[in-house]
C-alpha cells in the first residue's frame, strides 16, 4: 500500500498539519521537525499525492463533493451552498451522486480520488455507519486527502466534521409541545443514519424528562419515498386507524411533516388546536403549505460556510478543529400553539 500523509505523520511523530506545512514549504516549522518529516519522506520514497498538491504543490484547486441524492431538498441546498463557498474561494468542485448503497459509495470515492482532488466533502449523515467496519472507506480516503463531513461526525485523523446538534434540537422541539399541554406526541422518522439516530434520541430523552415513559407506541419508522406526500399521509392514517391517539406530530424532516398537515386536513382536524405539527430542516416547504409549518432550522448555510473555512485552513496547513457543532433553532409558525 502506498505511503499516505497519515503514515508520514505517525512515523515522524507529528501532526498531519505539520506534515502539510513541511510539504508546503512553510517557514512556520522548527528545523528539527522539518528534517524529521523529510527523512521519513526520503526513507520511504514518498511521492506527494493529491493531499500534498492541496497543500500548494501543483494543486488542481478542485474539491470532490459526494451526496446520496441531489433531488433531496436538504442535500441539494447543501451542495449549492458548498459550491458557492468553494467558488468564492477559488476552488472548483466535482459532484457525484452516490446513492445509499455502501459498495456504490466506495466506488464513487475511488473514482473521484482518481481525479486528483484536493479534498472530499461527504454531504449527509448516511455516509457514517453505526457499523465500524463499514466506515473503512472513510479512513482510507482520509489517508490521501482531508475528508470533510457535513451533518455527521466521525473521529478519525484527517476527518473534519460540521454538524447541527440534532439531539438537543429535537429535545427542545419535543419539549415545546409537551409544555404546551400535548403529551401524546407522535414521532415520525425515515432514517437510521447518524443524524436520524441523534434526533430519535432527543425525542426519547424529552419524553422521559417529562415522565412520559410509555412513548414506544408513538414512534414510527417510515420507509417509503419521502417525495410522495400522499403515501406519507396514508402511512399516518394507518397509524390512527390502528387505534393510536395523538394530538401532536414531530417529524424528522419537513416532507414527513407536510404529510401530517395533509392527514389533518383529510380528517377535518384543526391545526394546531386538534393537531400540532413540527418538521425539521426549515426547508422551503415550510412556507409552501397552509398553514405554514413550524420547523427546526439546522442552520445549514452556517454549517456549509464553517465547513469550507475549516477546509481552507486544513489545506493551508493550519491546525483546525476536528468538529464544529451548531445549535438548531425552532422556527415557530402556524402549525404549533
C-alpha positions as CSV (number, residue, x, y, z in Angstrom):
1,X,0.0,0.0,0.0
2,X,1.3,3.5,-0.9
3,X,2.5,5.7,1.9
4,X,0.0,8.4,2.9
5,X,0.1,11.7,4.7
6,X,-1.3,9.9,7.8
7,X,1.5,7.3,7.6
8,X,4.2,10.1,7.5
9,X,2.7,11.9,10.5
10,X,2.7,8.6,12.5
11,X,6.3,7.7,11.6
12,X,7.6,11.2,12.2
13,X,5.6,11.6,15.4
14,X,4.0,14.9,14.3
15,X,0.5,16.0,13.3
16,X,-0.9,15.9,9.8
17,X,-1.0,19.7,9.8
18,X,2.8,19.7,10.5
19,X,3.4,17.4,7.6
20,X,1.3,19.6,5.3
21,X,3.3,22.7,6.4
22,X,6.6,20.9,5.5
23,X,5.2,19.8,2.1
24,X,4.0,23.4,1.5
25,X,7.4,24.8,2.3
26,X,6.1,26.8,5.3
27,X,8.6,28.6,7.4
28,X,6.4,28.1,10.5
29,X,8.1,24.7,11.3
30,X,11.1,24.0,13.5
31,X,14.1,22.9,11.5
32,X,14.5,19.8,13.6
33,X,10.8,18.9,12.9
34,X,11.2,19.6,9.2
35,X,14.2,17.3,9.0
36,X,12.4,14.6,10.8
37,X,9.5,14.7,8.3
38,X,11.8,14.9,5.3
39,X,13.8,12.0,6.5
40,X,10.6,9.8,6.6
41,X,9.7,11.0,3.1
42,X,13.1,10.2,1.8
43,X,13.3,6.8,3.6
44,X,10.0,5.6,2.2
45,X,10.4,7.2,-1.2
46,X,7.1,9.1,-0.7
47,X,5.6,10.9,-3.8
48,X,3.3,13.8,-2.9
49,X,-0.3,12.8,-3.7
50,X,-3.5,14.7,-4.0
51,X,-3.3,15.9,-0.4
52,X,0.2,17.3,-0.9
53,X,-1.0,19.1,-4.0
54,X,-3.7,20.5,-1.9
55,X,-1.0,22.0,0.3
56,X,0.2,24.1,-2.6
57,X,2.3,21.7,-4.7
58,X,0.6,21.9,-8.1
59,X,-2.8,21.9,-6.6
60,X,-5.7,21.5,-9.0
61,X,-7.8,23.6,-6.6
62,X,-10.6,21.1,-7.0
63,X,-12.8,19.5,-4.3
64,X,-14.9,16.4,-4.7
65,X,-18.5,16.7,-3.3
66,X,-20.5,13.5,-2.8
67,X,-24.1,13.3,-1.8
68,X,-26.6,10.4,-1.9
69,X,-29.4,12.1,-3.8
70,X,-29.3,15.5,-5.4
71,X,-33.1,15.6,-5.6
72,X,-33.4,15.6,-1.8
73,X,-34.1,19.2,-0.7
74,X,-31.7,19.2,2.2
75,X,-28.8,17.7,0.2
76,X,-29.5,19.9,-2.9
77,X,-29.3,23.1,-0.7
78,X,-26.2,21.9,1.0
79,X,-24.4,21.2,-2.3
80,X,-25.5,24.6,-3.7
81,X,-24.1,26.4,-0.6
82,X,-20.9,24.4,-0.7
83,X,-20.3,25.1,-4.4
84,X,-20.9,28.8,-3.9
85,X,-18.5,29.0,-1.0
86,X,-15.8,27.0,-2.8
87,X,-16.1,29.0,-5.9
88,X,-15.8,32.3,-3.9
89,X,-12.5,31.0,-2.6
90,X,-11.0,29.9,-5.9
91,X,-11.9,26.2,-5.8
92,X,-13.9,24.3,-8.3
93,X,-16.0,21.2,-7.4
94,X,-16.8,17.8,-8.9
95,X,-20.2,16.3,-7.8
96,X,-21.1,12.7,-7.6
97,X,-24.5,11.3,-6.5
98,X,-23.6,8.0,-4.9
99,X,-27.0,6.6,-3.8
100,X,-27.2,4.9,-0.4
101,X,-25.5,1.6,-1.1
102,X,-22.2,1.1,0.6
103,X,-20.4,-0.5,-2.4
104,X,-21.6,2.3,-4.6
105,X,-20.3,4.9,-2.1
106,X,-16.9,3.2,-2.1
107,X,-16.7,3.0,-5.9
108,X,-17.6,6.7,-6.3
109,X,-15.0,7.8,-3.7
110,X,-12.3,5.8,-5.6
111,X,-13.4,7.4,-8.8
112,X,-13.4,11.0,-7.5
113,X,-10.0,10.4,-5.8
114,X,-8.6,9.3,-9.2
115,X,-9.4,12.9,-10.4
116,X,-6.7,14.2,-8.1
117,X,-9.0,16.4,-6.0
118,X,-7.5,18.3,-3.0
119,X,-10.2,17.1,-0.6
120,X,-13.5,15.3,-0.3
121,X,-16.8,16.6,1.2
122,X,-19.3,13.9,2.1
123,X,-22.7,15.6,2.4
124,X,-25.3,13.9,4.6
125,X,-25.1,11.7,7.7
126,X,-25.7,8.5,5.8
127,X,-22.0,8.3,5.0
128,X,-21.2,7.4,8.6
129,X,-22.4,3.9,9.6
130,X,-23.1,2.6,13.1
131,X,-21.1,-0.5,12.0
132,X,-17.5,0.5,12.3
133,X,-16.3,-1.9,9.6
134,X,-18.5,0.0,7.1
135,X,-16.5,3.2,7.7
136,X,-13.2,1.8,6.5
137,X,-13.6,3.6,3.2
138,X,-13.7,7.0,5.1
139,X,-10.5,6.1,6.9
140,X,-8.8,5.0,3.7
141,X,-9.8,8.2,1.9
142,X,-8.6,10.3,4.9
143,X,-5.1,8.8,4.4
144,X,-5.0,10.5,1.0
145,X,-6.9,13.8,1.3
146,X,-8.7,15.7,4.0
147,X,-12.3,14.4,4.4
148,X,-15.0,16.9,5.4
149,X,-18.3,15.6,6.8
150,X,-21.4,17.7,6.7
151,X,-24.2,16.7,9.1
152,X,-22.3,13.8,10.6
153,X,-19.4,13.2,13.0
154,X,-16.6,10.6,12.8
155,X,-13.5,10.5,15.0
156,X,-10.6,9.8,12.6
157,X,-7.3,11.6,11.7
158,X,-7.7,14.0,8.8
159,X,-11.5,13.9,9.1
160,X,-13.3,17.1,10.0
161,X,-17.0,17.2,10.9
162,X,-19.5,20.1,10.7
163,X,-23.0,19.4,12.0
164,X,-26.1,20.5,13.9
165,X,-26.7,19.2,17.4
166,X,-29.7,17.2,16.3
167,X,-30.1,15.6,19.7
168,X,-30.7,18.9,21.6
169,X,-32.7,20.4,18.8
170,X,-35.1,17.6,18.7
171,X,-35.2,17.5,22.5
172,X,-36.3,21.2,22.6
173,X,-38.8,20.7,19.8
174,X,-40.5,17.8,21.6
175,X,-40.4,19.7,24.9
176,X,-42.1,22.7,23.4
177,X,-45.2,20.6,22.5
178,X,-45.2,19.0,26.0
179,X,-45.0,22.3,27.7
180,X,-48.0,23.4,25.5
181,X,-50.0,20.6,27.1
182,X,-49.6,17.9,24.4
183,X,-48.2,14.7,25.8
184,X,-49.3,12.2,23.2
185,X,-46.7,13.3,20.6
186,X,-46.2,11.0,17.6
187,X,-42.7,10.8,16.2
188,X,-42.1,10.0,12.5
189,X,-38.7,9.3,11.1
190,X,-37.3,7.9,7.9
191,X,-33.6,7.3,8.5
192,X,-31.3,5.4,10.9
193,X,-28.3,7.5,9.9
194,X,-26.1,9.3,12.3
195,X,-28.4,12.3,12.2
196,X,-31.5,10.2,12.4
197,X,-30.3,8.4,15.4
198,X,-29.5,11.6,17.3
199,X,-32.9,13.1,16.5
200,X,-34.7,10.0,17.8
201,X,-32.6,10.0,20.9
202,X,-33.6,13.7,21.5
203,X,-37.3,12.8,21.2
204,X,-37.0,9.9,23.6
205,X,-35.0,12.0,26.1
206,X,-37.6,14.7,26.1
207,X,-40.5,12.3,26.7
208,X,-38.5,10.7,29.6
209,X,-37.7,14.0,31.1
210,X,-41.4,14.8,31.4
211,X,-42.1,11.4,32.9
212,X,-43.9,10.2,29.7
213,X,-42.4,6.7,29.9
214,X,-44.9,4.9,27.6
215,X,-43.8,6.6,24.4
216,X,-42.9,3.5,22.4
217,X,-46.3,3.3,20.6
218,X,-45.8,6.8,19.3
219,X,-42.5,6.1,17.4
220,X,-43.0,5.1,13.8
221,X,-40.4,4.5,11.0
222,X,-41.5,5.4,7.5
223,X,-39.6,3.5,4.8
224,X,-41.4,4.8,1.8
225,X,-40.5,7.5,-0.7
226,X,-40.2,10.9,1.1
227,X,-41.3,12.8,-2.0
228,X,-44.7,11.1,-2.1
229,X,-46.8,13.2,0.2
230,X,-49.9,11.1,-0.3
231,X,-48.0,7.9,0.7
232,X,-46.8,9.7,3.9
233,X,-50.4,10.8,4.6
234,X,-51.7,7.2,4.1
235,X,-48.9,6.0,6.5
236,X,-50.1,8.3,9.2
237,X,-53.7,7.4,8.6
238,X,-52.9,3.7,9.1
239,X,-51.3,4.6,12.5
240,X,-54.5,6.3,13.5
241,X,-56.7,3.6,12.2
242,X,-54.9,1.1,14.4
243,X,-56.1,3.0,17.4
244,X,-53.1,5.2,18.3
245,X,-54.4,8.6,19.6
246,X,-52.2,11.6,19.2
247,X,-52.5,15.4,19.3
248,X,-49.0,16.3,18.2
249,X,-46.6,15.1,15.5
250,X,-42.9,15.7,15.2
251,X,-41.2,14.6,12.0
252,X,-37.5,14.1,11.3
253,X,-37.8,16.2,8.1
254,X,-40.2,18.6,6.6
255,X,-41.5,16.2,3.9
256,X,-42.9,13.9,6.6
257,X,-44.4,16.9,8.4
258,X,-46.2,18.1,5.2
259,X,-47.7,14.6,5.0
260,X,-49.0,15.2,8.6
261,X,-50.6,18.5,7.5
262,X,-52.4,16.7,4.7
263,X,-53.5,14.0,7.1
264,X,-55.1,16.6,9.4
265,X,-56.9,18.3,6.5
266,X,-58.2,15.0,5.2
267,X,-59.7,14.3,8.6
268,X,-61.1,17.7,9.3
269,X,-58.7,18.4,12.2
270,X,-57.9,21.9,13.1
271,X,-54.2,22.9,13.1
272,X,-52.9,23.4,15.8
273,X,-55.9,23.1,18.0
274,X,-56.6,19.4,17.2
275,X,-53.2,18.5,15.9
276,X,-49.9,20.4,16.3
277,X,-47.1,19.6,13.9
278,X,-43.3,20.3,13.8
279,X,-40.9,19.5,10.9
280,X,-37.2,19.5,10.6
281,X,-34.7,21.4,8.3
282,X,-36.7,24.6,7.8
283,X,-36.9,24.0,4.1
284,X,-38.8,26.0,1.5
285,X,-41.7,23.6,2.1
286,X,-42.4,25.3,5.5
287,X,-43.9,28.3,3.7
288,X,-45.4,26.5,0.8
289,X,-48.1,24.8,2.8
290,X,-51.2,26.1,4.5
291,X,-50.9,26.6,7.4
292,X,-47.2,27.4,7.4
293,X,-45.1,24.8,9.1
294,X,-43.2,25.1,12.4
295,X,-39.7,23.6,11.8
296,X,-36.2,23.2,13.3
297,X,-33.7,25.4,11.5
298,X,-30.4,23.4,11.4
299,X,-28.5,26.4,10.2
300,X,-27.4,24.7,7.1
301,X,-25.9,27.8,5.4
302,X,-23.8,28.5,8.5
303,X,-22.7,24.9,8.6
304,X,-21.5,24.9,5.0
305,X,-19.6,28.2,5.5
306,X,-17.9,26.8,8.5
307,X,-17.0,23.6,6.7
308,X,-15.3,25.4,3.8
309,X,-13.4,27.7,6.2
310,X,-12.2,24.6,8.0
311,X,-11.2,23.1,4.7
312,X,-9.3,26.1,3.6
313,X,-7.4,26.2,6.9
314,X,-6.5,22.5,6.6
315,X,-5.3,22.9,3.0
316,X,-3.2,25.9,4.3
317,X,-1.5,23.7,6.8
318,X,-3.3,25.2,9.9
319,X,-4.4,23.3,13.0
320,X,-8.2,23.3,12.7
321,X,-10.9,21.9,15.0
322,X,-11.9,18.3,14.2
323,X,-15.6,19.1,14.9
324,X,-17.8,22.2,14.6
325,X,-21.3,21.9,16.1
326,X,-24.2,24.3,15.7
327,X,-27.3,24.6,17.7
328,X,-30.6,24.3,15.9
329,X,-33.4,26.8,16.3
330,X,-37.1,26.1,16.4
331,X,-38.9,28.5,14.0
332,X,-42.5,28.7,15.1
333,X,-45.2,29.2,12.6
334,X,-48.9,28.3,12.4
335,X,-48.8,24.6,13.0
336,X,-47.9,24.9,16.7
337,X,-49.6,26.7,19.6
